[in-house]
Amino acid sequence: MTTPLPDFADLLAAAARIAPYAHVTPVLRSRGLDELAGCELHFKAEHLQRAGAFKFRGACNAVFALDEAQAAAGVVTHSSGNHGAALALAARLRGIPCHVVVPAGAVRSKLAAIQAYGATLHECAPTIAAREAECARVQRETGATLVHPYTDPRVIAGQGTAAMELLNAVPDLDLLVAPVGGGGLSSGTALATAGSAPNCRVIGAEPSGAAETFASLQRGERVTEFTPDTVCDGLRGTLGEINFELLRRLRVDVLTVDDAATLAALRLFWQRCKQTIEPSSAIALAAVLAHPEVFAGRRVGIVLSGGNVDLDNLSALLSK
């Protein structure tokens, strides 16, 4: 492995670096959901973060960690949603160019959000290989620094600040649940927990239709050959190498959840809390509700990762 793993010191540095820009999001409670889940739930409301998702933390840390020469050439990434918008906003705050490679067929509302923050879009075929090739081309032509959505150590450290804030606000949690896609949030959450609440157990919530992280941890090696099939569009990425290594070293467990349970949890949270979260957030609550034997009677933190729902397709989503 050539990329160094971030550590808790990197997370502390990230927290200081992004403090002038990122929101300290609230921790939400619901007695009704506590009763249904049979445990005490503390929701870290990252859907209220700037750009509507935790992704702003990592993007902001990566952008403001660049030296002046690097920053002048701008940043580039590939993303069809929250990370692209987050990086575009962070770049705008620093006053530098931002290029986002997007796959053909991406959700229009999310592309509009990326453009609204001032990024230049570059369309490519809807494959990871095509995304990476187009990123490499933009890098060659512009000199921009690549900020990967989840394998960048600066991004991982930034994402971990959400869990660190939650653990500071609720210091005696027994378990902390975070969604798992490419592994940026879950590995950052594990770093935060190991450094500030080592007795708290971290659990990842992953779609059963894109459960390569669960398979990777079971096998002890990274699984990359899979075709994601899930309504959680933010959790379709392939688990990163350094993310896998952090999850493995920090002994993170993963629970898989089917889309029906995730959408049921989405409806439930909207109804009880009057808050708009996206399916990729709701999966963490769904994991708790689907596995009462793990969570019963415990104090549980849940990272609500984002709230960027495609309103144009809302009726289709809720009818599934």
Secondary structure by P-SEA (a helix, b strand, c coil): ccbbbbcaaaaaaaaaaacccccbbbbbbbaaaaaaacbbbbbccccccccccaaaaaaaaaaaaccaaaaaabbbbbcccaaaaaaaaaaaaabbbbbbbbcccccaaaaaaaaaabbbbbbccccaaaaaaaaaaaaaaccbbbbcccccaaaaaaaaaaaaaaaaacccccbbbbbbcccaaaaaaaaaaacccccbbbbbbbbccccaaaaaaaacccccccccccccccccccccaaaaaaaaaabbbbbbbcaaaaaaaaaaaaaacccccccccaaaaaaaaaccccccccbbbbbcccccccccaaaaaaac
